[in-house]
Amino acid sequence: MQPSSGENVNQRIARISAHLDPPNLHMENTASVSRLNCRAKGAAAGFRVAVLGAAGGIGQPLAMLMKMNPLVSVLHLYDVVNTPGVTSDISHMDTGAVVRGFLGQQQLEEALTGVDLVIIPAGVPRKPGMTRDDLFNINAGIVRTLSEAIAKCCPNAIVNVISNPVNSTVPIAAEVFKKAGTFDPKKLLGVTMLDVVRANTFVAEVLGLDPRDVNVPVVGGHAGVTILPLLSQVKPPCSFTPKEVDYLTDRIQNGGTEVVEAKAGAGSATLSMAYAAVKFADACLRGLRGDASVVECAFVASQVTELPFFASKVRLGRTGVEEIYPLGPLNEYERAGLEKAKKELESSIQKGVSFVRK
C-alpha cells in the first residue's frame, strides 16, 4: 500500500527535525527516522570527519570549509561550548555533507565513533608576547584528553593535530596512543601545512609568480627556527640572492608572529590556518580514497633524522603515511638551519613525551 501524502509530510518533517536536534537533546524516533541514521537527501558517499574544537577561531572556518568538501559525507563538530550554534549555522549550507553537533565532554565519544579522519584545532590561541611554549600547559592537557577518547572510539582513524605547540602535542598524542596500544605512526600527523602555504605565498611574491604555481618544501617542525624552508628545492627551479634567502627564511619562520602582532591582541592566524588545515585534510582524504601521488609535508614519526618526529615530505594513501621522503640535497645555509632546528625540536619533543610519562 502506498503511504498517504500526510505520512510523507510527517517523514519529511521528522527528517528535518532530526538534523536540527540540539546535540544535548536526543529525540525519540519519529516516523521511523532517528537522528543517528538521518542522512541529507542526495548526500554523496564519502568519509566521516570529526572536528574537535569546532567552535573556536580556527574551528569555525575549518568546519565551514570541510562542509564544502565533496569527499566528506558526515561532518561531526565537537567543542565544550557553542557547538549547537555553529552546527545549526553550517548545516544550512547546501552541500552534501550531513552536519552533526556534539557538546561537552559527555558527548566526545559519540562525536568520535566511526569517523575516518579527526582534525584537532582545539586549544587556546597565541597572544602578543606569547611563545608557543607558553601554550603548552593548557593545550597539552586538552590534546591528551582528546587523544584518550580517540584511542577508545576510533583507533583506526587518521588524526591531524593542529593544536600548538605541534612539536610537543604530536608526541603527546603518540604517547597516549602507545599507552592504549593503538599507536599507528602512519596515522598520526602534525599539520605544518601553514608553513608551506606561507612559503609558497612569500616566494611567489619575490618571484612574481602565482602562488599556486610554486611549491616550497618546508621541513623540521612548526615553530620558529624549527621551520626550515628548503629554498634550494623550490619548484619551479629558481635562485635567490643571499639577502632574499635571509628575508624569506625569516618571514616564513615568523609568519605566525607577524599575524599575532598585526591582530594586536585580537587573535592569531585563524583563517589562513583553517585554509591550510583543510588543504591538508583534503590530501588525507584523497589518499584514503586511493588517489596516486598525494604528497605533502607533515610532522610525523620519522627516521629521516635521529629525532623520533620530524616534518618532511610524505606520500599519503589508504593507510595514512605510506612513504616518508628523504630531505634531498641541502646547501650550506640549509644544513646550518637543520642543526638549529634539530636542537630546538629535540627539547620540544621530549617535553611532550615527559608530559604523558610523568
N, C-alpha and C positions, 0 to 999 in steps of 0.2 A: 504494500500500500504506500502511495506517495505521501510524504509529510505535508501537512497543510501549510499554507503561507504563514499562518500565525506561528507555527513551530519553527519555520525558517527564520523568521524575525527574532524569535527568542534565542535561537542559536547564535545569530549574528551579534545580538546584544551581549550574550554571555561571553563570546569570544573577545569582544572589545573590552568588556569589564575585566576579564582575566588579565589583559595587558596593563590595565590601569590600576590593578590591585596594589595598594601600597605594600612594600616589602615586609612590613611588620604586622600585616593583617592578611591571613591566609583565607581565601574564600573556600567555602564548601563547593563541591561540584554542582554546577548549574547547567541544566540542559546538556548533561554528559560532557561538558567541556571544563577542564580544570586548568588552573594557572600553569602547572608544570608541563602539561602536554600541549598547551596552546601554541600554535605557530601562526605567524603572519600569513595572510593569503598571498600566494605567489612567491613565498620565500624560497630562494635557491638553496641547493645543497652547499654546504661549506663547513667551516671549522667553528668550534665553540671557543670563545675568547673571554677571559676574565681580566678586568682592570681593577687592581687593588689600590685604592686611593683616588677613586674616580671623581670625587667632588673637589679636589684640590686644584691649584693653579695650573699644573701640568695635566692632571687627570681629566679635567673637563674638555679642553680642546682635543686631547688624545682620544677620549671616548667619542667625541663628535666625528673625528676623522676615521676611527675604526668602524663607526656605523656606516660610513660611506664606502668601506672596502668590500668589494663584491665577493671576496673569499670568506667573509665572516657571515655565518648563518645565525648564530646566537651570541649575544654580547651581554656578559654579566658585569654589572657595575657595583662595586663594593666600596664602602667607606664607613667611618664611625659617625659621621654627621652628614646631613644634607643630601643623602643619596636619592630619596624619593623625588625631590625637585629636579635634580639632574636627569634622572631616569625618565620622568614624565616629559621633560623638555626635549631630550634627544629622541625619545620614542616617536615623536611626531614627524620625524624626518622620513620622507618617502623613499627609503632604500630597503633592501631585502632583509637585513638583519633584524631579528627579534631582540628587543632590549628588556632586560630584567634587572631590577634593583634589589640590593641587599644592604641592610642597615645594621651596623653594630656587630660586636664580637660574636653574639649568639647566632648570627646568620653567615658567618665567614665560611664555615664548612659547606653549607648549602651553595654558596656562591662558587665554590671551587670544584664541586663534584662533577666529574665528567668532562672537564674542559681540556682542550688540546694545547692552548697557549695561555700562560699567565704573564701579565705585564704589571710590574710593580713600580709605580711612581710615588707611592705613599711616603710620607715623612714631612719634615719641616724644610722650607727653602732657606737658601743662604741670604744673609742680610749684609749691608755695608760693614766692612771691617771684620767680617766673619770668615774664617778659613773653613775649608771642607772638613778639617778635623774637628772644628767646633761643633759640627753637626752630629758627630759620631755618637755621643751618649744617648741622644734621643732616637736617631734613626736606626742605630744598631739594634735597639730593643724592638722596634717596630718590625724590622726585617726578620729578626729571629722568630717573633710570634707568627708572622705570615708564613715563613718557611716551614714551621712546625705543622701548620694546617695544610700546606701543600703536600708535605711528605705523607700526611694521613689520607688526604682526599683525592689527590691527582698526582701520584708519584711519577707517572709516565709523561706528564705534560712538559713542554718546553717552557722554561722560565726566563723572562727578560727582566733583569734588575736595572732600574733607573735610579733608585734611591741613593743619594750621596752620603758619604764618600764611596763611590763604586769600588775603588781599590780595596776597601775594607768590607763592604756589605756583601760582595760576591763570595769572599772567603767565609763570611758568617753563614750565608745560606748553605755553602758546601759542607761546613762542619755540622750544621743541623741535619742535613740530608744523610751525612755519614753516620751520625748517631742513630738515625731512624732506619739505616740500612737501605736507603733508597737513592743514594748519590749516583747519578749518571753524569760524568763530566761532559758528555756530548749535549746535554740538555739544559745546562746552566750557563747563561750568557750575560755578561755585563754590557750594557748598552753604551758604547762610546761613539755612536753614530754622529752625535752632535759635533764632535771634534772633526770628523770627516766632512760634514756639511759646511762647517765654518771654513775649513781648509780649502774646500772646493770653491767657496764663495770668494775668499780673500785672494787666492791665487788667480782666479778668473779676473778679478779687478785689476791685478797687476799686469796680466797678460792681455787684457782687453777682449776676453772671450766670454761666451755664455757659460755660466757655472755648470749647466747640465752636460756640457761637453768636456768637463775637467774631472779627473779622478786622482785624488791625492791619498796614498796610503798613510794612515796615522796609527802608530804602534805605541806600545808601552802601557799606559794606564789612562786615567781620566781625571787628572788634577795637576795643574801647574807644570813643573818640569817633567812629570811622568808622561805628558802628552808630547809625543815625538813625531812630527810630520816628516815623512821621507820625501823631501823636495827633489831629490835626485831621481826619484822614480815616478814623477808626475806624468800622467798621460793627458793630452798628447805630449811627447817629449819636448822639453824646453830647457833653458838655462837661466839662472838668476845671478845677479851680482852678489857679492858678499853682503852688501848693505840690504838688498832685497831679502836675502835669506834670514838675516837677523830680524828684520821687520816682520816678515811673515811668521817665523817661528814664535816670536814673542807675542804677536797678536793672536795666533791660534792657541797658544798655551794660556793666554789670559783673556780669552773671549768671554768666559763666564763673568769674570770680574768687570769687564767692560759693560756688560748688561746690568749687573748689580749696581754699579755706580751710576749708570745712566738713569736707572729707575729710582735712584735716591731714596731707598728705603721702602719702595712700593713693591718690591719683589725681585725675583731672579729671572733667569731665562726659562720662561714657561712655554711660550708659543713656539719658538724655534726648537725647544726640547721636545715638545709634543710632535712637531713635524718630523724630527729626526727619529723619534721612537716609533712612529707609525711607519716610516720608511723602512726601519729595521724589522718591525713586526711583519710587514708585508713580505720582506725577504724570507723570514722564517716560515711563513705560511706557504709561499711559493715552493720552498724547499720541501715542506711536508706534502705538498701536492705532487712532488716528483719532478719539478722543473729542473732542467740541467743548468750547470754553471752559474749557480746563485752564490756569488762571492761578496762578502762584506767584511769589515773589520769589527772585531768584538773582543772583550776581555774574558778569557776562558782559561780553564785548567790547561796547562800547556808545557811542552818540553822544548819550546823554541829557545828559551834561555834556561839558566839554572833555577829561576824562580818558579814556584808552583802555579802562578797565574800570570798571564801576560796578554796584552792586546795585540793582535796581528790579523792578517787576512785569513778568513776561514771560508770553507765551502759548506753551504747548508743543504741538507737533504731530508729524507724521510725520518731519519733518526736524530736530527739536530745537526750538530757539527760533525761532518763526515770527513773533513780533511783540514789540517792546520798547515798553512804555508810558511816556509822559512822567510826570514827577513829580506833575503836577497843582498846584493852588494850595497854596502854603505860607504859614503865618503868620510873623510876625516872628521868633519863637523858633526855628522850623524853618529859616528862611533863615540865621540866625546859626549854627545847628548844621551846616547844609550846608557853609558855608565852612570851619568847623573840620574837618569830615570830609574835604573835598577836599584840604586841605593835608596831612593825615596820609596819606591814600590815595596821593597823588602820589609820596611818597618810598617807600612800601611797594611800589608797582607798579614803580617804577624799580629798586628793589633786586632784585626778581625778574628783570626783564629783563637787568640787568647781570650777574647770576649766570650766565646762559647765554651771554651775548655775550662775556664776558671771555676 
